[in-house]
Amino acid sequence: MAWFRRSPAAGLIFHSDRGSQYCGHEFQGTLAGYKMKSSMSRKGNCWDNAPTESLWARLKVGRLYGQRFATRRQAMDEVIDWLTFYNHSRLHSTLGYVSPMKFEERWTAAQQLKAA
């Protein structure tokens, strides 16, 4: 969904852990088909994925613990709603108290100014 919405340039890096779903031929073939590069954490090194693990922990604690969903769709909608909040509205101290989307917009604008 992200690829279709954002149409990234060839060479985009997809970082993951070494889970079998990411190492498999089908997934790796899909990445290659979209001209994306695979990046994986080092074996047995949890620090490589610390920011991602922190994101999932915030989702679980902030939105999912104690919840019961009648359908898979309800669970998916809850996750998507939280991720939308996290990316568009939640202020991040490490980003200068702006949302990730606002930070990316500013970064992209700065890169375009440098290129001009």
Biopython code that builds the backbone (N, CA, C, O; Angstrom):
import numpy as np
from Bio.PDB.StructureBuilder import StructureBuilder

atoms = [
    (1, "MET", "N", (0.827, -1.180, 0.000)),
    (1, "MET", "CA", (0.000, 0.000, 0.000)),
    (1, "MET", "C", (0.880, 1.257, 0.000)),
    (1, "MET", "O", (0.595, 2.214, -0.720)),
    (2, "ALA", "N", (1.942, 1.255, 0.801)),
    (2, "ALA", "CA", (2.823, 2.415, 0.856)),
    (2, "ALA", "C", (3.471, 2.664, -0.502)),
    (2, "ALA", "O", (3.586, 3.812, -0.932)),
    (3, "TRP", "N", (3.890, 1.611, -1.174)),
    (3, "TRP", "CA", (4.523, 1.783, -2.476)),
    (3, "TRP", "C", (3.553, 2.415, -3.464)),
    (3, "TRP", "O", (3.931, 3.333, -4.191)),
    (4, "PHE", "N", (2.318, 1.947, -3.505)),
    (4, "PHE", "CA", (1.334, 2.485, -4.434)),
    (4, "PHE", "C", (0.962, 3.923, -4.106)),
    (4, "PHE", "O", (0.744, 4.725, -5.014)),
    (5, "ARG", "N", (0.887, 4.259, -2.840)),
    (5, "ARG", "CA", (0.515, 5.617, -2.446)),
    (5, "ARG", "C", (1.629, 6.625, -2.683)),
    (5, "ARG", "O", (1.369, 7.786, -2.998)),
    (6, "ARG", "N", (2.881, 6.174, -2.529)),
    (6, "ARG", "CA", (3.987, 7.130, -2.548)),
    (6, "ARG", "C", (4.868, 7.054, -3.770)),
    (6, "ARG", "O", (5.629, 7.986, -4.033)),
    (7, "SER", "N", (4.793, 5.979, -4.524)),
    (7, "SER", "CA", (5.583, 5.808, -5.755)),
    (7, "SER", "C", (7.054, 6.162, -5.542)),
    (7, "SER", "O", (7.554, 7.091, -6.176)),
    (8, "PRO", "N", (7.750, 5.451, -4.673)),
    (8, "PRO", "CA", (9.154, 5.787, -4.401)),
    (8, "PRO", "C", (10.055, 5.472, -5.593)),
    (8, "PRO", "O", (9.736, 4.641, -6.443)),
    (9, "ALA", "N", (11.173, 6.156, -5.620)),
    (9, "ALA", "CA", (12.160, 5.906, -6.675)),
    (9, "ALA", "C", (12.769, 4.518, -6.493)),
    (9, "ALA", "O", (12.764, 3.962, -5.395)),
    (10, "ALA", "N", (13.284, 3.981, -7.568)),
    (10, "ALA", "CA", (13.977, 2.691, -7.505)),
    (10, "ALA", "C", (15.117, 2.785, -6.491)),
    (10, "ALA", "O", (15.752, 3.830, -6.346)),
    (11, "GLY", "N", (15.364, 1.683, -5.797)),
    (11, "GLY", "CA", (16.441, 1.647, -4.833)),
    (11, "GLY", "C", (16.006, 1.886, -3.401)),
    (11, "GLY", "O", (16.839, 1.887, -2.495)),
    (12, "LEU", "N", (14.710, 2.088, -3.179)),
    (12, "LEU", "CA", (14.204, 2.253, -1.820)),
    (12, "LEU", "C", (14.649, 1.063, -0.979)),
    (12, "LEU", "O", (14.629, -0.071, -1.457)),
    (13, "ILE", "N", (15.044, 1.302, 0.250)),
    (13, "ILE", "CA", (15.524, 0.246, 1.133)),
    (13, "ILE", "C", (14.403, -0.185, 2.073)),
    (13, "ILE", "O", (13.820, 0.639, 2.777)),
    (14, "PHE", "N", (14.110, -1.476, 2.078)),
    (14, "PHE", "CA", (13.125, -2.063, 2.986)),
    (14, "PHE", "C", (13.900, -2.787, 4.069)),
    (14, "PHE", "O", (14.537, -3.806, 3.800)),
    (15, "HIS", "N", (13.853, -2.272, 5.295)),
    (15, "HIS", "CA", (14.603, -2.884, 6.396)),
    (15, "HIS", "C", (13.680, -3.743, 7.249)),
    (15, "HIS", "O", (12.558, -3.347, 7.565)),
    (16, "SER", "N", (14.164, -4.916, 7.614)),
    (16, "SER", "CA", (13.385, -5.829, 8.450)),
    (16, "SER", "C", (14.331, -6.656, 9.315)),
    (16, "SER", "O", (15.553, -6.566, 9.204)),
    (17, "ASP", "N", (13.728, -7.452, 10.167)),
    (17, "ASP", "CA", (14.533, -8.432, 10.887)),
    (17, "ASP", "C", (14.709, -9.645, 9.965)),
    (17, "ASP", "O", (14.370, -9.587, 8.783)),
    (18, "ARG", "N", (15.236, -10.730, 10.507)),
    (18, "ARG", "CA", (15.515, -11.900, 9.676)),
    (18, "ARG", "C", (14.392, -12.937, 9.725)),
    (18, "ARG", "O", (14.637, -14.133, 9.566)),
    (19, "GLY", "N", (13.178, -12.478, 9.942)),
    (19, "GLY", "CA", (12.044, -13.383, 9.966)),
    (19, "GLY", "C", (11.901, -14.132, 8.647)),
    (19, "GLY", "O", (12.224, -13.609, 7.580)),
    (20, "SER", "N", (11.412, -15.362, 8.739)),
    (20, "SER", "CA", (11.306, -16.198, 7.541)),
    (20, "SER", "C", (10.429, -15.563, 6.470)),
    (20, "SER", "O", (10.659, -15.775, 5.279)),
    (21, "GLN", "N", (9.416, -14.777, 6.882)),
    (21, "GLN", "CA", (8.556, -14.149, 5.893)),
    (21, "GLN", "C", (9.320, -13.128, 5.053)),
    (21, "GLN", "O", (8.968, -12.891, 3.898)),
    (22, "TYR", "N", (10.366, -12.519, 5.626)),
    (22, "TYR", "CA", (11.147, -11.528, 4.886)),
    (22, "TYR", "C", (12.293, -12.154, 4.099)),
    (22, "TYR", "O", (12.728, -11.600, 3.089)),
    (23, "CYS", "N", (12.780, -13.296, 4.551)),
    (23, "CYS", "CA", (13.889, -13.979, 3.874)),
    (23, "CYS", "C", (13.421, -14.822, 2.694)),
    (23, "CYS", "O", (14.217, -15.161, 1.819)),
    (24, "GLY", "N", (12.150, -15.158, 2.666)),
    (24, "GLY", "CA", (11.623, -16.072, 1.661)),
    (24, "GLY", "C", (11.751, -15.558, 0.242)),
    (24, "GLY", "O", (11.773, -14.351, -0.002)),
    (25, "HIS", "N", (11.834, -16.488, -0.683)),
    (25, "HIS", "CA", (11.984, -16.162, -2.105)),
    (25, "HIS", "C", (10.837, -15.309, -2.621)),
    (25, "HIS", "O", (11.054, -14.395, -3.416)),
    (26, "GLU", "N", (9.609, -15.600, -2.174)),
    (26, "GLU", "CA", (8.460, -14.846, -2.673)),
    (26, "GLU", "C", (8.550, -13.370, -2.281)),
    (26, "GLU", "O", (8.345, -12.489, -3.116)),
    (27, "PHE", "N", (8.857, -13.105, -1.012)),
    (27, "PHE", "CA", (8.946, -11.720, -0.551)),
    (27, "PHE", "C", (10.125, -11.012, -1.208)),
    (27, "PHE", "O", (9.995, -9.877, -1.666)),
    (28, "GLN", "N", (11.274, -11.680, -1.254)),
    (28, "GLN", "CA", (12.446, -11.080, -1.879)),
    (28, "GLN", "C", (12.198, -10.801, -3.369)),
    (28, "GLN", "O", (12.653, -9.792, -3.908)),
    (29, "GLY", "N", (11.474, -11.708, -4.015)),
    (29, "GLY", "CA", (11.116, -11.495, -5.422)),
    (29, "GLY", "C", (10.190, -10.304, -5.595)),
    (29, "GLY", "O", (10.309, -9.554, -6.565)),
    (30, "THR", "N", (9.273, -10.129, -4.661)),
    (30, "THR", "CA", (8.361, -8.981, -4.708)),
    (30, "THR", "C", (9.147, -7.683, -4.564)),
    (30, "THR", "O", (8.912, -6.726, -5.302)),
    (31, "LEU", "N", (10.081, -7.650, -3.614)),
    (31, "LEU", "CA", (10.915, -6.456, -3.464)),
    (31, "LEU", "C", (11.673, -6.152, -4.758)),
    (31, "LEU", "O", (11.707, -5.007, -5.209)),
    (32, "ALA", "N", (12.270, -7.167, -5.343)),
    (32, "ALA", "CA", (13.014, -6.982, -6.587)),
    (32, "ALA", "C", (12.100, -6.477, -7.695)),
    (32, "ALA", "O", (12.497, -5.633, -8.498)),
    (33, "GLY", "N", (10.873, -6.995, -7.737)),
    (33, "GLY", "CA", (9.923, -6.561, -8.753)),
    (33, "GLY", "C", (9.580, -5.083, -8.650)),
    (33, "GLY", "O", (9.274, -4.445, -9.657)),
    (34, "TYR", "N", (9.627, -4.536, -7.443)),
    (34, "TYR", "CA", (9.374, -3.108, -7.232)),
    (34, "TYR", "C", (10.669, -2.306, -7.206)),
    (34, "TYR", "O", (10.667, -1.120, -6.875)),
    (35, "LYS", "N", (11.774, -2.958, -7.558)),
    (35, "LYS", "CA", (13.100, -2.327, -7.578)),
    (35, "LYS", "C", (13.492, -1.771, -6.204)),
    (35, "LYS", "O", (14.085, -0.698, -6.091)),
    (36, "MET", "N", (13.140, -2.541, -5.163)),
    (36, "MET", "CA", (13.489, -2.180, -3.796)),
    (36, "MET", "C", (14.649, -3.051, -3.332)),
    (36, "MET", "O", (14.816, -4.178, -3.800)),
    (37, "LYS", "N", (15.438, -2.529, -2.420)),
    (37, "LYS", "CA", (16.562, -3.275, -1.863)),
    (37, "LYS", "C", (16.191, -3.789, -0.476)),
    (37, "LYS", "O", (15.522, -3.102, 0.296)),
    (38, "SER", "N", (16.628, -4.986, -0.178)),
    (38, "SER", "CA", (16.366, -5.589, 1.117)),
    (38, "SER", "C", (17.522, -5.301, 2.060)),
    (38, "SER", "O", (18.688, -5.428, 1.686)),
    (39, "SER", "N", (17.196, -4.916, 3.277)),
    (39, "SER", "CA", (18.178, -4.711, 4.332)),
    (39, "SER", "C", (17.673, -5.480, 5.543)),
    (39, "SER", "O", (16.506, -5.368, 5.916)),
    (40, "MET", "N", (18.555, -6.258, 6.153)),
    (40, "MET", "CA", (18.150, -7.034, 7.325)),
    (40, "MET", "C", (19.099, -6.803, 8.478)),
    (40, "MET", "O", (20.290, -6.549, 8.299)),
    (41, "SER", "N", (18.533, -6.898, 9.669)),
    (41, "SER", "CA", (19.339, -6.742, 10.865)),
    (41, "SER", "C", (20.376, -7.856, 10.940)),
    (41, "SER", "O", (20.240, -8.905, 10.310)),
    (42, "ARG", "N", (21.404, -7.599, 11.722)),
    (42, "ARG", "CA", (22.413, -8.626, 11.923)),
    (42, "ARG", "C", (21.825, -9.747, 12.772)),
    (42, "ARG", "O", (20.985, -9.505, 13.639)),
    (43, "LYS", "N", (22.260, -10.942, 12.525)),
    (43, "LYS", "CA", (21.763, -12.097, 13.262)),
    (43, "LYS", "C", (22.011, -11.923, 14.757)),
    (43, "LYS", "O", (23.136, -11.676, 15.193)),
    (44, "GLY", "N", (20.940, -12.056, 15.525)),
    (44, "GLY", "CA", (21.047, -12.007, 16.971)),
    (44, "GLY", "C", (21.294, -10.634, 17.559)),
    (44, "GLY", "O", (21.620, -10.525, 18.741)),
    (45, "ASN", "N", (21.146, -9.571, 16.759)),
    (45, "ASN", "CA", (21.399, -8.230, 17.275)),
    (45, "ASN", "C", (20.097, -7.442, 17.330)),
    (45, "ASN", "O", (19.671, -6.856, 16.334)),
    (46, "CYS", "N", (19.475, -7.433, 18.495)),
    (46, "CYS", "CA", (18.184, -6.758, 18.650)),
    (46, "CYS", "C", (18.289, -5.249, 18.506)),
    (46, "CYS", "O", (17.286, -4.591, 18.228)),
    (47, "TRP", "N", (19.479, -4.683, 18.690)),
    (47, "TRP", "CA", (19.631, -3.226, 18.623)),
    (47, "TRP", "C", (19.442, -2.699, 17.207)),
    (47, "TRP", "O", (19.135, -1.521, 17.028)),
    (48, "ASP", "N", (19.619, -3.543, 16.205)),
    (48, "ASP", "CA", (19.420, -3.087, 14.834)),
    (48, "ASP", "C", (17.975, -2.662, 14.587)),
    (48, "ASP", "O", (17.716, -1.787, 13.760)),
    (49, "ASN", "N", (17.052, -3.269, 15.289)),
    (49, "ASN", "CA", (15.641, -2.973, 15.075)),
    (49, "ASN", "C", (15.000, -2.249, 16.258)),
    (49, "ASN", "O", (13.776, -2.252, 16.392)),
    (50, "ALA", "N", (15.802, -1.638, 17.106)),
    (50, "ALA", "CA", (15.259, -0.994, 18.303)),
    (50, "ALA", "C", (14.181, 0.049, 17.985)),
    (50, "ALA", "O", (13.152, 0.052, 18.661)),
    (51, "PRO", "N", (14.357, 0.939, 16.993)),
    (51, "PRO", "CA", (13.287, 1.908, 16.718)),
    (51, "PRO", "C", (11.979, 1.241, 16.290)),
    (51, "PRO", "O", (10.898, 1.670, 16.692)),
    (52, "THR", "N", (12.081, 0.205, 15.483)),
    (52, "THR", "CA", (10.877, -0.497, 15.041)),
    (52, "THR", "C", (10.217, -1.223, 16.197)),
    (52, "THR", "O", (8.995, -1.189, 16.339)),
    (53, "GLU", "N", (11.018, -1.882, 17.025)),
    (53, "GLU", "CA", (10.467, -2.578, 18.186)),
    (53, "GLU", "C", (9.780, -1.586, 19.131)),
    (53, "GLU", "O", (8.757, -1.909, 19.734)),
    (54, "SER", "N", (10.340, -0.388, 19.258)),
    (54, "SER", "CA", (9.735, 0.646, 20.085)),
    (54, "SER", "C", (8.379, 1.064, 19.515)),
    (54, "SER", "O", (7.419, 1.253, 20.263)),
    (55, "LEU", "N", (8.305, 1.206, 18.205)),
    (55, "LEU", "CA", (7.034, 1.550, 17.561)),
    (55, "LEU", "C", (5.969, 0.502, 17.862)),
    (55, "LEU", "O", (4.855, 0.844, 18.257)),
    (56, "TRP", "N", (6.307, -0.779, 17.678)),
    (56, "TRP", "CA", (5.331, -1.846, 17.923)),
    (56, "TRP", "C", (4.920, -1.887, 19.397)),
    (56, "TRP", "O", (3.757, -2.137, 19.711)),
    (57, "ALA", "N", (5.878, -1.640, 20.302)),
    (57, "ALA", "CA", (5.546, -1.621, 21.728)),
    (57, "ALA", "C", (4.558, -0.500, 22.040)),
    (57, "ALA", "O", (3.617, -0.695, 22.810)),
    (58, "ARG", "N", (4.769, 0.665, 21.448)),
    (58, "ARG", "CA", (3.847, 1.790, 21.668)),
    (58, "ARG", "C", (2.455, 1.459, 21.135)),
    (58, "ARG", "O", (1.453, 1.785, 21.770)),
    (59, "LEU", "N", (2.392, 0.821, 19.988)),
    (59, "LEU", "CA", (1.103, 0.410, 19.429)),
    (59, "LEU", "C", (0.394, -0.562, 20.371)),
    (59, "LEU", "O", (-0.787, -0.396, 20.674)),
    (60, "LYS", "N", (1.117, -1.562, 20.823)),
    (60, "LYS", "CA", (0.507, -2.575, 21.698)),
    (60, "LYS", "C", (0.006, -1.966, 23.003)),
    (60, "LYS", "O", (-1.128, -2.210, 23.414)),
    (61, "VAL", "N", (0.854, -1.175, 23.648)),
    (61, "VAL", "CA", (0.483, -0.595, 24.936)),
    (61, "VAL", "C", (-0.590, 0.476, 24.758)),
    (61, "VAL", "O", (-1.550, 0.532, 25.526)),
    (62, "GLY", "N", (-0.426, 1.318, 23.754)),
    (62, "GLY", "CA", (-1.326, 2.440, 23.574)),
    (62, "GLY", "C", (-2.678, 2.105, 22.977)),
    (62, "GLY", "O", (-3.639, 2.847, 23.180)),
    (63, "ARG", "N", (-2.775, 1.003, 22.242)),
    (63, "ARG", "CA", (-4.010, 0.757, 21.525)),
    (63, "ARG", "C", (-4.543, -0.666, 21.585)),
    (63, "ARG", "O", (-5.751, -0.867, 21.459)),
    (64, "LEU", "N", (-3.686, -1.653, 21.773)),
    (64, "LEU", "CA", (-4.159, -3.019, 21.575)),
    (64, "LEU", "C", (-4.326, -3.854, 22.837)),
    (64, "LEU", "O", (-5.217, -4.702, 22.889)),
    (65, "TYR", "N", (-3.487, -3.638, 23.867)),
    (65, "TYR", "CA", (-3.597, -4.468, 25.063)),
    (65, "TYR", "C", (-5.002, -4.369, 25.659)),
    (65, "TYR", "O", (-5.549, -3.276, 25.803)),
    (66, "GLY", "N", (-5.565, -5.499, 25.996)),
    (66, "GLY", "CA", (-6.884, -5.548, 26.595)),
    (66, "GLY", "C", (-8.038, -5.477, 25.612)),
    (66, "GLY", "O", (-9.194, -5.626, 26.006)),
    (67, "GLN", "N", (-7.750, -5.257, 24.367)),
    (67, "GLN", "CA", (-8.792, -5.169, 23.345)),
    (67, "GLN", "C", (-9.190, -6.561, 22.874)),
    (67, "GLN", "O", (-8.371, -7.479, 22.834)),
    (68, "ARG", "N", (-10.428, -6.696, 22.527)),
    (68, "ARG", "CA", (-10.942, -7.911, 21.882)),
    (68, "ARG", "C", (-11.631, -7.466, 20.601)),
    (68, "ARG", "O", (-12.499, -6.593, 20.620)),
    (69, "PHE", "N", (-11.244, -8.063, 19.508)),
    (69, "PHE", "CA", (-11.812, -7.691, 18.217)),
    (69, "PHE", "C", (-12.680, -8.826, 17.702)),
    (69, "PHE", "O", (-12.284, -9.991, 17.738)),
    (70, "ALA", "N", (-13.853, -8.481, 17.229)),
    (70, "ALA", "CA", (-14.776, -9.489, 16.709)),
    (70, "ALA", "C", (-14.313, -10.022, 15.360)),
    (70, "ALA", "O", (-14.573, -11.173, 15.007)),
    (71, "THR", "N", (-13.618, -9.159, 14.608)),
    (71, "THR", "CA", (-13.169, -9.573, 13.276)),
    (71, "THR", "C", (-11.724, -9.125, 13.061)),
    (71, "THR", "O", (-11.227, -8.228, 13.743)),
    (72, "ARG", "N", (-11.080, -9.752, 12.127)),
    (72, "ARG", "CA", (-9.727, -9.357, 11.731)),
    (72, "ARG", "C", (-9.745, -7.935, 11.178)),
    (72, "ARG", "O", (-8.814, -7.164, 11.409)),
    (73, "ARG", "N", (-10.804, -7.590, 10.449)),
    (73, "ARG", "CA", (-10.947, -6.254, 9.866)),
    (73, "ARG", "C", (-10.961, -5.181, 10.952)),
    (73, "ARG", "O", (-10.346, -4.127, 10.787)),
    (74, "GLN", "N", (-11.657, -5.441, 12.061)),
    (74, "GLN", "CA", (-11.681, -4.480, 13.162)),
    (74, "GLN", "C", (-10.285, -4.266, 13.734)),
    (74, "GLN", "O", (-9.901, -3.137, 14.040)),
    (75, "ALA", "N", (-9.541, -5.330, 13.874)),
    (75, "ALA", "CA", (-8.167, -5.223, 14.380)),
    (75, "ALA", "C", (-7.300, -4.430, 13.403)),
    (75, "ALA", "O", (-6.528, -3.564, 13.814)),
    (76, "MET", "N", (-7.430, -4.727, 12.122)),
    (76, "MET", "CA", (-6.657, -4.005, 11.110)),
    (76, "MET", "C", (-7.007, -2.518, 11.115)),
    (76, "MET", "O", (-6.117, -1.672, 11.026)),
    (77, "ASP", "N", (-8.290, -2.196, 11.218)),
    (77, "ASP", "CA", (-8.711, -0.800, 11.245)),
    (77, "ASP", "C", (-8.131, -0.062, 12.443)),
    (77, "ASP", "O", (-7.738, 1.100, 12.333)),
    (78, "GLU", "N", (-8.077, -0.739, 13.587)),
    (78, "GLU", "CA", (-7.515, -0.129, 14.790)),
    (78, "GLU", "C", (-6.024, 0.156, 14.606)),
    (78, "GLU", "O", (-5.545, 1.223, 14.990)),
    (79, "VAL", "N", (-5.300, -0.783, 14.026)),
    (79, "VAL", "CA", (-3.863, -0.591, 13.778)),
    (79, "VAL", "C", (-3.646, 0.550, 12.787)),
    (79, "VAL", "O", (-2.793, 1.409, 13.011)),
    (80, "ILE", "N", (-4.397, 0.567, 11.716)),
    (80, "ILE", "CA", (-4.256, 1.624, 10.704)),
    (80, "ILE", "C", (-4.586, 2.984, 11.306)),
    (80, "ILE", "O", (-3.893, 3.966, 11.038)),
    (81, "ASP", "N", (-5.635, 3.050, 12.113)),
    (81, "ASP", "CA", (-6.006, 4.308, 12.759)),
    (81, "ASP", "C", (-4.878, 4.811, 13.654)),
    (81, "ASP", "O", (-4.558, 6.000, 13.644)),
    (82, "TRP", "N", (-4.276, 3.911, 14.426)),
    (82, "TRP", "CA", (-3.190, 4.315, 15.316)),
    (82, "TRP", "C", (-1.964, 4.747, 14.521)),
    (82, "TRP", "O", (-1.336, 5.752, 14.856)),
    (83, "LEU", "N", (-1.615, 4.004, 13.472)),
    (83, "LEU", "CA", (-0.453, 4.376, 12.664)),
    (83, "LEU", "C", (-0.659, 5.721, 11.973)),
    (83, "LEU", "O", (0.288, 6.492, 11.818)),
    (84, "THR", "N", (-1.881, 6.001, 11.563)),
    (84, "THR", "CA", (-2.183, 7.311, 10.973)),
    (84, "THR", "C", (-1.955, 8.409, 12.001)),
    (84, "THR", "O", (-1.333, 9.428, 11.700)),
    (85, "PHE", "N", (-2.458, 8.201, 13.216)),
    (85, "PHE", "CA", (-2.209, 9.160, 14.297)),
    (85, "PHE", "C", (-0.708, 9.321, 14.540)),
    (85, "PHE", "O", (-0.203, 10.441, 14.616)),
    (86, "TYR", "N", (-0.004, 8.205, 14.659)),
    (86, "TYR", "CA", (1.430, 8.222, 14.971)),
    (86, "TYR", "C", (2.226, 8.993, 13.918)),
    (86, "TYR", "O", (3.112, 9.778, 14.256)),
    (87, "ASN", "N", (1.912, 8.768, 12.657)),
    (87, "ASN", "CA", (2.677, 9.389, 11.573)),
    (87, "ASN", "C", (2.268, 10.823, 11.254)),
    (87, "ASN", "O", (3.099, 11.617, 10.815)),
    (88, "HIS", "N", (1.002, 11.164, 11.468)),
    (88, "HIS", "CA", (0.514, 12.478, 11.060)),
    (88, "HIS", "C", (0.300, 13.457, 12.205)),
    (88, "HIS", "O", (0.358, 14.667, 11.989)),
    (89, "SER", "N", (0.057, 12.971, 13.411)),
    (89, "SER", "CA", (-0.314, 13.873, 14.501)),
    (89, "SER", "C", (0.607, 13.839, 15.716)),
    (89, "SER", "O", (0.825, 14.870, 16.351)),
    (90, "ARG", "N", (1.147, 12.679, 16.045)),
    (90, "ARG", "CA", (1.952, 12.556, 17.265)),
    (90, "ARG", "C", (3.250, 13.331, 17.118)),
    (90, "ARG", "O", (3.967, 13.170, 16.131)),
    (91, "LEU", "N", (3.553, 14.173, 18.101)),
    (91, "LEU", "CA", (4.779, 14.955, 18.084)),
    (91, "LEU", "C", (5.917, 14.123, 18.657)),
    (91, "LEU", "O", (5.754, 13.464, 19.684)),
    (92, "HIS", "N", (7.061, 14.153, 17.998)),
    (92, "HIS", "CA", (8.222, 13.350, 18.389)),
    (92, "HIS", "C", (9.345, 14.283, 18.835)),
    (92, "HIS", "O", (9.775, 15.152, 18.077)),
    (93, "SER", "N", (9.805, 14.102, 20.038)),
    (93, "SER", "CA", (10.854, 14.979, 20.556)),
    (93, "SER", "C", (12.133, 14.880, 19.729)),
    (93, "SER", "O", (12.819, 15.883, 19.529)),
    (94, "THR", "N", (12.458, 13.689, 19.251)),
    (94, "THR", "CA", (13.699, 13.539, 18.480)),
    (94, "THR", "C", (13.602, 14.168, 17.088)),
    (94, "THR", "O", (14.605, 14.290, 16.385)),
    (95, "LEU", "N", (12.395, 14.563, 16.697)),
    (95, "LEU", "CA", (12.203, 15.222, 15.392)),
    (95, "LEU", "C", (11.915, 16.713, 15.571)),
    (95, "LEU", "O", (11.403, 17.362, 14.659)),
    (96, "GLY", "N", (12.240, 17.252, 16.736)),
    (96, "GLY", "CA", (11.991, 18.663, 16.983)),
    (96, "GLY", "C", (10.530, 18.969, 17.265)),
    (96, "GLY", "O", (10.044, 20.058, 16.961)),
    (97, "TYR", "N", (9.840, 18.011, 17.842)),
    (97, "TYR", "CA", (8.429, 18.148, 18.227)),
    (97, "TYR", "C", (7.520, 18.419, 17.031)),
    (97, "TYR", "O", (6.630, 19.268, 17.085)),
    (98, "VAL", "N", (7.765, 17.685, 15.963)),
    (98, "VAL", "CA", (6.843, 17.658, 14.827)),
    (98, "VAL", "C", (6.525, 16.194, 14.534)),
    (98, "VAL", "O", (7.207, 15.293, 15.020)),
    (99, "SER", "N", (5.500, 15.970, 13.747)),
    (99, "SER", "CA", (5.128, 14.601, 13.378)),
    (99, "SER", "C", (6.116, 14.059, 12.351)),
    (99, "SER", "O", (6.805, 14.839, 11.694)),
    (100, "PRO", "N", (6.198, 12.738, 12.200)),
    (100, "PRO", "CA", (7.079, 12.174, 11.174)),
    (100, "PRO", "C", (6.752, 12.695, 9.760)),
    (100, "PRO", "O", (7.660, 12.937, 8.965)),
    (101, "MET", "N", (5.482, 12.863, 9.456)),
    (101, "MET", "CA", (5.131, 13.354, 8.118)),
    (101, "MET", "C", (5.595, 14.792, 7.919)),
    (101, "MET", "O", (6.098, 15.135, 6.849)),
    (102, "LYS", "N", (5.433, 15.635, 8.931)),
    (102, "LYS", "CA", (5.886, 17.022, 8.824)),
    (102, "LYS", "C", (7.403, 17.071, 8.711)),
    (102, "LYS", "O", (7.948, 17.861, 7.940)),
    (103, "PHE", "N", (8.085, 16.225, 9.481)),
    (103, "PHE", "CA", (9.539, 16.162, 9.404)),
    (103, "PHE", "C", (9.976, 15.765, 7.993)),
    (103, "PHE", "O", (10.891, 16.370, 7.435)),
    (104, "GLU", "N", (9.328, 14.751, 7.417)),
    (104, "GLU", "CA", (9.678, 14.304, 6.075)),
    (104, "GLU", "C", (9.401, 15.395, 5.044)),
    (104, "GLU", "O", (10.203, 15.604, 4.133)),
    (105, "GLU", "N", (8.276, 16.090, 5.181)),
    (105, "GLU", "CA", (7.967, 17.187, 4.254)),
    (105, "GLU", "C", (9.062, 18.247, 4.286)),
    (105, "GLU", "O", (9.516, 18.712, 3.241)),
    (106, "ARG", "N", (9.480, 18.622, 5.484)),
    (106, "ARG", "CA", (10.542, 19.628, 5.618)),
    (106, "ARG", "C", (11.866, 19.123, 5.054)),
    (106, "ARG", "O", (12.586, 19.865, 4.385)),
    (107, "TRP", "N", (12.182, 17.863, 5.326)),
    (107, "TRP", "CA", (13.432, 17.286, 4.829)),
    (107, "TRP", "C", (13.426, 17.263, 3.303)),
    (107, "TRP", "O", (14.412, 17.639, 2.669)),
    (108, "THR", "N", (12.317, 16.823, 2.717)),
    (108, "THR", "CA", (12.207, 16.759, 1.255)),
    (108, "THR", "C", (12.349, 18.144, 0.640)),
    (108, "THR", "O", (13.040, 18.307, -0.366)),
    (109, "ALA", "N", (11.701, 19.143, 1.236)),
    (109, "ALA", "CA", (11.803, 20.514, 0.734)),
    (109, "ALA", "C", (13.250, 21.005, 0.802)),
    (109, "ALA", "O", (13.726, 21.662, -0.123)),
    (110, "ALA", "N", (13.945, 20.689, 1.890)),
    (110, "ALA", "CA", (15.348, 21.090, 2.034)),
    (110, "ALA", "C", (16.211, 20.411, 0.976)),
    (110, "ALA", "O", (17.123, 21.035, 0.434)),
    (111, "GLN", "N", (15.939, 19.145, 0.675)),
    (111, "GLN", "CA", (16.707, 18.437, -0.347)),
    (111, "GLN", "C", (16.482, 19.056, -1.728)),
    (111, "GLN", "O", (17.410, 19.159, -2.530)),
    (112, "GLN", "N", (15.260, 19.460, -1.991)),
    (112, "GLN", "CA", (14.957, 20.092, -3.280)),
    (112, "GLN", "C", (15.642, 21.440, -3.413)),
    (112, "GLN", "O", (16.090, 21.807, -4.499)),
    (113, "LEU", "N", (15.728, 22.192, -2.299)),
    (113, "LEU", "CA", (16.437, 23.452, -2.335)),
    (113, "LEU", "C", (17.935, 23.255, -2.596)),
    (113, "LEU", "O", (18.556, 24.029, -3.325)),
    (114, "LYS", "N", (18.505, 22.201, -1.987)),
    (114, "LYS", "CA", (19.920, 21.896, -2.202)),
    (114, "LYS", "C", (20.195, 21.544, -3.659)),
    (114, "LYS", "O", (21.233, 21.907, -4.213)),
    (115, "ALA", "N", (19.253, 20.831, -4.269)),
    (115, "ALA", "CA", (19.434, 20.357, -5.644)),
    (115, "ALA", "C", (19.252, 21.482, -6.651)),
    (115, "ALA", "O", (19.740, 21.389, -7.778)),
    (116, "ALA", "N", (18.552, 22.546, -6.257)),
    (116, "ALA", "CA", (18.250, 23.638, -7.197)),
    (116, "ALA", "C", (19.437, 24.545, -7.440)),
    (116, "ALA", "O", (19.335, 25.504, -8.204)),
]
sb = StructureBuilder()
sb.init_structure("model")
sb.init_model(0)
sb.init_chain("A")
sb.init_seg("    ")
for serial, (resi, resn, name, xyz) in enumerate(atoms, 1):
    if name == "N":
        sb.init_residue(resn, " ", resi, " ")
    sb.init_atom(name, np.array(xyz, "f"), 0.0, 1.0, " ", f" {name:<3s}", serial, name[0])
structure = sb.get_structure()
